[in-house]
């Protein structure tokens, strides 16, 4: 269950990181409220995950999920300019996350 909590925490991290883009310098109320709620839920689920998963692993995986999610959103939705090198290095982050998961007994 801890890995499920960690995955959910990572999803909420993606939501708040992407949501900041739509806050217009924290002037727009609804996106700001959604960002704050997503931040809170992300940290709550991270806390639940760390009851079982060591903090060093949980934090690395949590941020990695956020990196990959925001990167993908930027690529697909925002049409951010991305090179093959960017894709390779984000792929390395994904490999690291999988390695961390496999390393937990």
Secondary structure, 3 states (H helix, E strand, C coil): CHHHHHHHHHHHHHHHHHHHHCCCCCCCHHHHHHHHHHHHHHHHHHHHHCCCCCHHHHHHHHHHHHHHHHHHHHHHCCCCCCCHHHHHHHHHHHHHHHHHHHHCC
